[in-house]
Amino acid sequence: MDNLNLTKNNNLYIVSAPSGAGKTTLVRSICNRCDFVVPSISFTTRKKRDSEESNKDYYFISKQEFDKKVSNNEFLEYQRVYDNYYGTGIDETSNLLKNGKDVILEIDYKGMMRIKQIFPLAISIYIVPPSVESLRVRLGYRGQDTAEVIKKRMKSSLHELVYSKCADYIVVNDNFTKASRELLNIIITNKVNSINLDTWLKDITKINN
């Protein structure tokens, strides 16, 4: 893992949240607004949903392929979530950092704790819903899971919320526009603090207000 090019000029972000809190939509909004921020695409054994795109949302692979990557130490971290496996690739993350990008890892709380162990300077952000009831509504509204799966996710989400206190920042996703702006402010503030401002301004190609 020493080949990860994590320098003072590159930030590694961990964005975590319980299922249904809206982290994926928020991360996409930031990456669309800031050219210097990119997501690290995770590997998963989970079945692809109709709304998802391979090699963009996830690298969808078989359990056998996943096990092989584990054996070859190709993951920064990997976790079992709802009977499926998710992993953050070392090469994928390292290459993005080497190209001068700030990288967002969109992973669960266990992955967040693992990455913070390995890279204490990684910046962790936890997205939380405004209430438990709103989380229950969001899980049902997605229409992507059965009632049994939603019940399991809800139970797990309540457990995961406890780990928000371990993050460097907490963003309450009550209003999307407000939460997106708050997340953007965290990204920009840490970017300004990490490098010379004049150099940073030259490297930015686009930030849409």
C-alpha positions as CSV (number, residue, x, y, z in Angstrom):
1,M,0.0,0.0,0.0
2,D,3.0,2.3,0.1
3,N,2.5,3.0,-3.6
4,L,-0.5,5.1,-2.9
5,N,0.5,8.6,-3.9
6,L,-1.0,10.4,-0.9
7,T,0.8,13.8,-0.7
8,K,0.0,17.1,0.8
9,N,-1.3,18.1,-2.6
10,N,-3.8,15.3,-2.8
11,N,-6.7,14.6,-0.5
12,L,-8.3,11.2,0.0
13,Y,-11.9,11.5,1.2
14,I,-14.1,8.8,2.7
15,V,-17.8,9.5,2.3
16,S,-19.9,7.0,4.3
17,A,-23.5,6.8,5.2
18,P,-26.2,4.3,6.1
19,S,-28.2,2.9,3.1
20,G,-30.7,5.4,1.9
21,A,-29.0,8.6,3.2
22,G,-28.2,9.8,-0.2
23,K,-24.4,9.7,-0.3
24,T,-24.2,8.5,-3.9
25,T,-26.2,11.4,-5.3
26,L,-24.2,13.9,-3.2
27,V,-20.9,12.5,-4.3
28,R,-21.9,12.6,-7.9
29,S,-23.0,16.3,-7.5
30,I,-19.5,17.2,-6.1
31,C,-17.6,15.3,-8.8
32,N,-19.7,17.0,-11.5
33,R,-18.9,20.4,-10.1
34,C,-15.2,20.0,-9.3
35,D,-12.9,18.6,-12.0
36,F,-10.2,17.9,-9.4
37,V,-12.4,15.5,-7.4
38,V,-13.1,12.0,-8.7
39,P,-14.7,8.9,-7.2
40,S,-12.7,5.6,-6.9
41,I,-15.0,3.0,-8.4
42,S,-15.5,0.0,-6.1
43,F,-15.6,-3.7,-7.0
44,T,-18.7,-5.6,-5.9
45,T,-20.2,-9.1,-6.2
46,R,-23.7,-7.6,-6.0
47,K,-26.0,-7.9,-8.9
48,K,-26.2,-4.8,-11.1
49,R,-29.4,-2.8,-10.7
50,D,-31.3,-1.5,-13.8
51,S,-30.3,2.1,-13.0
52,E,-26.6,1.3,-12.7
53,E,-23.9,1.2,-15.3
54,S,-20.9,-1.2,-15.2
55,N,-17.5,0.3,-14.8
56,K,-19.1,3.6,-13.8
57,D,-21.1,2.9,-10.7
58,Y,-19.2,-0.3,-9.8
59,Y,-17.0,-2.9,-11.2
60,F,-19.4,-5.9,-11.1
61,I,-17.4,-9.1,-10.7
62,S,-18.0,-12.7,-9.6
63,K,-17.3,-14.0,-6.1
64,Q,-14.5,-16.0,-7.6
65,E,-12.9,-13.0,-9.2
66,F,-13.3,-11.1,-5.9
67,D,-11.7,-13.8,-3.9
68,K,-8.7,-13.8,-6.3
69,K,-8.2,-10.1,-5.8
70,V,-8.3,-10.6,-2.0
71,S,-5.7,-13.4,-2.3
72,N,-3.5,-11.1,-4.5
73,N,-3.8,-8.2,-1.9
74,E,-5.4,-5.9,-4.5
75,F,-7.8,-4.2,-2.1
76,L,-7.2,-1.3,0.2
77,E,-10.2,-2.6,2.1
78,Y,-13.0,-4.9,1.5
79,Q,-16.2,-5.7,3.4
80,R,-19.2,-8.0,3.3
81,V,-22.4,-5.9,3.2
82,Y,-25.9,-7.5,3.0
83,D,-24.4,-10.9,1.8
84,N,-22.4,-9.2,-1.0
85,Y,-18.8,-8.1,-1.1
86,Y,-17.4,-4.7,-1.8
87,G,-13.7,-3.7,-2.2
88,T,-11.6,-0.6,-2.9
89,G,-8.9,-1.3,-5.4
90,I,-5.4,-0.2,-4.7
91,D,-4.4,0.4,-8.3
92,E,-7.5,2.3,-9.1
93,T,-7.2,4.7,-6.2
94,S,-3.4,5.1,-6.6
95,N,-3.6,5.9,-10.3
96,L,-6.2,8.7,-9.7
97,L,-4.0,10.2,-7.0
98,K,-0.9,10.0,-9.2
99,N,-2.8,11.9,-11.8
100,G,-3.2,14.8,-9.3
101,K,-6.9,14.2,-8.4
102,D,-8.5,14.3,-5.0
103,V,-10.2,11.0,-4.6
104,I,-13.5,10.1,-2.9
105,L,-14.0,6.6,-1.5
106,E,-17.7,5.9,-1.2
107,I,-17.7,3.1,1.4
108,D,-19.5,1.8,4.5
109,Y,-18.6,2.6,8.1
110,K,-16.3,-0.5,8.4
111,G,-14.4,0.6,5.3
112,M,-14.2,4.1,6.8
113,M,-12.6,2.8,10.0
114,R,-10.2,0.6,8.1
115,I,-9.0,3.4,5.7
116,K,-8.5,5.8,8.7
117,Q,-6.3,3.2,10.3
118,I,-4.1,3.0,7.2
119,F,-4.2,6.7,6.3
120,P,-5.0,8.9,9.3
121,L,-4.8,12.0,7.1
122,A,-7.7,10.7,5.0
123,I,-10.7,13.0,5.5
124,S,-13.9,11.2,6.6
125,I,-17.4,12.6,6.0
126,Y,-20.5,10.9,7.2
127,I,-23.9,11.6,5.5
128,V,-26.9,11.2,7.9
129,P,-30.6,11.6,7.3
130,P,-32.6,14.2,9.2
131,S,-34.6,11.5,11.0
132,V,-35.1,7.8,11.3
133,E,-38.5,8.1,9.7
134,S,-37.1,9.9,6.6
135,L,-34.6,7.1,6.2
136,R,-37.3,4.5,6.2
137,V,-39.3,6.5,3.6
138,R,-36.2,6.8,1.4
139,L,-35.4,3.1,1.5
140,G,-39.0,2.3,0.5
141,Y,-39.2,5.0,-2.2
142,R,-36.3,3.7,-4.2
143,G,-38.4,0.7,-5.1
144,Q,-35.3,-1.4,-5.7
145,D,-35.6,-3.9,-2.8
146,T,-38.1,-6.2,-1.3
147,A,-39.8,-5.5,2.0
148,E,-37.6,-8.1,3.7
149,V,-34.4,-6.4,2.3
150,I,-35.7,-3.0,3.3
151,K,-36.3,-4.2,6.9
152,K,-32.8,-5.7,7.0
153,R,-31.3,-2.4,5.6
154,M,-33.2,-0.4,8.1
155,K,-31.9,-2.4,11.1
156,S,-28.4,-2.1,9.8
157,S,-28.7,1.6,9.1
158,L,-29.7,2.3,12.7
159,H,-26.5,0.5,13.8
160,E,-24.4,2.4,11.3
161,L,-25.6,5.8,12.4
162,V,-23.7,5.3,15.6
163,Y,-20.4,5.5,13.7
164,S,-21.1,9.0,12.4
165,K,-19.4,10.3,15.5
166,C,-16.1,8.8,14.3
167,A,-16.0,10.9,11.2
168,D,-14.2,14.2,10.8
169,Y,-17.4,15.9,9.4
170,I,-21.1,15.1,9.5
171,V,-23.5,16.4,6.8
172,V,-27.2,16.2,7.4
173,N,-29.0,15.5,4.1
174,D,-32.3,17.2,4.9
175,N,-32.3,19.5,1.9
176,F,-30.2,18.3,-1.1
177,T,-29.0,21.7,-2.2
178,K,-28.0,22.7,1.3
179,A,-26.2,19.3,1.9
180,S,-24.4,19.5,-1.5
181,R,-23.2,23.0,-0.8
182,E,-22.0,21.9,2.7
183,L,-20.1,19.0,1.2
184,L,-18.6,21.3,-1.4
185,N,-17.4,23.7,1.2
186,I,-15.7,20.9,3.1
187,I,-13.9,19.8,-0.1
188,I,-12.8,23.3,-1.1
189,T,-11.7,24.2,2.5
190,N,-9.5,21.2,2.7
191,K,-8.1,21.8,-0.8
192,V,-7.1,25.3,0.0
193,N,-5.5,24.1,3.2
194,S,-3.5,21.4,1.5
195,I,-1.7,23.4,-1.2
196,N,-0.6,26.8,-2.3
197,L,-3.7,28.8,-3.3
198,D,-2.2,30.2,-6.5
199,T,-1.2,26.7,-7.7
200,W,-4.6,25.3,-6.9
201,L,-6.4,28.1,-8.8
202,K,-4.3,27.3,-11.9
203,D,-5.1,23.6,-11.7
204,I,-8.9,24.0,-11.5
205,T,-10.7,23.9,-14.8
206,K,-14.3,24.1,-13.6
207,I,-16.4,24.8,-10.6
208,N,-20.0,25.5,-11.4
209,N,-22.0,27.5,-8.8
